[in-house]
Amino acid sequence: MKYSSMLLLSLSLVGGAALAGGNTEAGVGGALGGVLGSVVGQQVGGSTGAAIGAGVGGAAGGAVGARRGNKTEAAIGGGLGAAGGNVIGNKMGGTTGGLIGAALGGGAGGALGNNYGDANRDYDDDDRRRYRRGYDDDDWHDNGYHRGHGKKRHKHRRHHDDD
């Protein structure tokens, strides 16, 4: 029984590695963190401790594996996925099912959170870039002179020679 649970756990972690692109690291991190947190939590506090440990571990693993701007989203996804997967897996297959559920849920949640952060950041950058160029601001008119902070407007000064 011990070898079959290790085999299923390994297969679930390899399945998490099949996710695409930069989401792979967040998915694998969420899966590993969820499993390790579930094991430690099981030893400390039974099934409730396993669910809490899976959530904390999945959040930490998802955040570590995600890219810099997506750590919060990947942590939320990894934590919720690992905790939910642990609870559902525990109901269906006992401790081994809880470990597999934490791995699958943490991996999927971390990858989805990282992907959501990518999509959200692209949308925000697009808005910021458009605003900076002045496309969204209707009051922006320079009459073709392109005067900015360093370009002062000086009136023509007449120099009269008294000669």
Legacy VTK file of the C-alpha trace (Angstrom):
# vtk DataFile Version 3.0
C-alpha trace
ASCII
DATASET POLYDATA
POINTS 163 float
0.000 0.000 0.000
2.869 2.335 0.772
4.411 1.856 -2.679
1.125 2.384 -4.491
0.544 5.687 -2.693
4.044 6.857 -3.601
3.445 5.854 -7.219
0.170 7.758 -7.374
1.774 10.757 -5.714
4.621 10.729 -8.230
2.201 10.469 -11.134
0.182 13.397 -9.822
3.313 15.528 -9.525
4.389 14.604 -13.051
0.888 15.497 -14.225
1.357 18.932 -12.697
4.550 19.378 -14.709
2.592 18.992 -17.942
1.078 22.459 -17.501
2.241 25.052 -19.998
4.833 27.801 -19.823
5.628 29.812 -16.708
2.710 28.258 -14.895
4.625 24.987 -14.533
6.784 26.207 -11.677
3.818 27.602 -9.765
1.874 24.384 -10.332
4.678 22.108 -9.196
5.392 24.397 -6.243
1.742 24.357 -5.175
1.599 20.564 -5.522
4.758 19.904 -3.532
3.837 22.463 -0.886
0.339 21.013 -0.562
1.633 17.476 -0.107
4.338 18.408 2.386
1.971 20.633 4.344
-0.612 17.868 4.378
1.888 15.326 5.728
3.126 17.655 8.450
-0.393 18.772 9.348
-1.577 15.152 9.535
1.130 14.372 12.066
0.345 17.432 14.160
-3.424 17.658 14.072
-5.130 14.786 12.256
-7.384 15.401 9.281
-8.115 19.024 10.239
-4.396 19.682 10.611
-3.800 18.035 7.246
-6.274 20.361 5.539
-4.769 23.446 7.193
-1.230 22.265 6.463
-2.103 21.563 2.842
-3.540 25.055 2.477
-0.530 26.768 4.005
1.933 24.567 2.144
0.113 24.972 -1.173
0.085 28.741 -0.740
3.794 28.834 0.066
4.707 26.504 -2.780
2.587 28.350 -5.315
4.085 31.685 -4.285
7.648 30.376 -4.447
7.117 28.919 -7.912
5.315 31.920 -9.398
6.923 34.841 -11.138
7.464 38.051 -9.235
4.269 39.895 -10.115
1.960 36.916 -9.612
2.927 35.613 -6.176
-0.279 36.680 -4.444
-2.567 35.141 -7.041
-0.562 31.905 -7.147
-0.505 31.708 -3.334
-4.278 32.101 -3.096
-4.853 29.557 -5.848
-2.356 27.050 -4.476
-3.646 27.341 -0.923
-7.325 27.002 -1.789
-6.670 24.215 -4.271
-4.476 22.188 -1.925
-6.813 22.539 1.049
-9.900 21.706 -1.001
-8.166 18.823 -2.734
-7.011 17.441 0.596
-10.498 17.512 2.090
-12.156 15.940 -0.947
-9.401 13.359 -1.371
-9.549 12.485 2.315
-13.282 11.790 2.039
-12.831 9.638 -1.036
-9.638 7.729 -0.303
-8.395 8.321 3.220
-4.934 9.671 3.921
-3.525 8.616 0.555
-6.447 10.224 -1.246
-5.892 13.382 0.769
-2.261 13.527 -0.347
-3.184 13.013 -3.976
-5.969 15.576 -3.741
-3.637 18.114 -2.132
-1.091 17.576 -4.904
-3.601 17.908 -7.718
-5.491 20.796 -6.146
-2.366 22.712 -5.149
-0.801 22.255 -8.572
-3.897 23.285 -10.481
-4.625 26.202 -8.142
-1.072 27.538 -8.253
-0.939 27.341 -12.043
-4.370 28.936 -12.474
-3.511 31.716 -10.033
-0.263 32.438 -11.855
-2.063 32.475 -15.188
-4.722 34.817 -13.814
-2.007 37.169 -12.580
-0.422 37.213 -16.051
-3.700 38.061 -17.760
-4.563 40.725 -15.207
-1.158 42.397 -15.452
-1.287 42.511 -19.261
-4.651 44.265 -19.064
-3.379 46.783 -16.491
-0.198 47.514 -18.460
-2.233 48.119 -21.572
-4.409 50.668 -19.781
-1.447 52.431 -18.215
0.412 52.657 -21.509
-2.586 54.113 -23.319
-3.168 56.695 -20.588
0.487 57.695 -20.556
0.452 58.370 -24.282
-2.537 60.641 -23.826
-5.024 58.632 -25.858
-7.609 58.500 -23.080
-7.292 62.099 -21.948
-9.574 64.333 -24.012
-8.235 67.559 -22.494
-4.709 66.987 -23.725
-3.860 69.460 -26.491
-0.467 70.962 -27.211
-1.253 72.682 -30.527
1.740 70.988 -32.101
4.389 72.622 -29.896
5.007 69.575 -27.639
5.925 71.693 -24.656
6.733 69.746 -21.505
8.203 70.507 -18.102
11.590 71.632 -19.357
10.333 73.767 -22.221
9.303 77.206 -21.072
7.480 79.616 -23.249
9.262 82.954 -23.520
7.838 86.037 -25.109
9.886 87.750 -27.720
12.068 90.315 -26.063
12.973 93.375 -27.990
16.385 94.748 -27.428
16.544 98.435 -28.242
19.884 99.918 -28.902
20.113 103.525 -27.851
22.793 104.235 -30.453
LINES 1 164
163 0 1 2 3 4 5 6 7 8 9 10 11 12 13 14 15 16 17 18 19 20 21 22 23 24 25 26 27 28 29 30 31 32 33 34 35 36 37 38 39 40 41 42 43 44 45 46 47 48 49 50 51 52 53 54 55 56 57 58 59 60 61 62 63 64 65 66 67 68 69 70 71 72 73 74 75 76 77 78 79 80 81 82 83 84 85 86 87 88 89 90 91 92 93 94 95 96 97 98 99 100 101 102 103 104 105 106 107 108 109 110 111 112 113 114 115 116 117 118 119 120 121 122 123 124 125 126 127 128 129 130 131 132 133 134 135 136 137 138 139 140 141 142 143 144 145 146 147 148 149 150 151 152 153 154 155 156 157 158 159 160 161 162
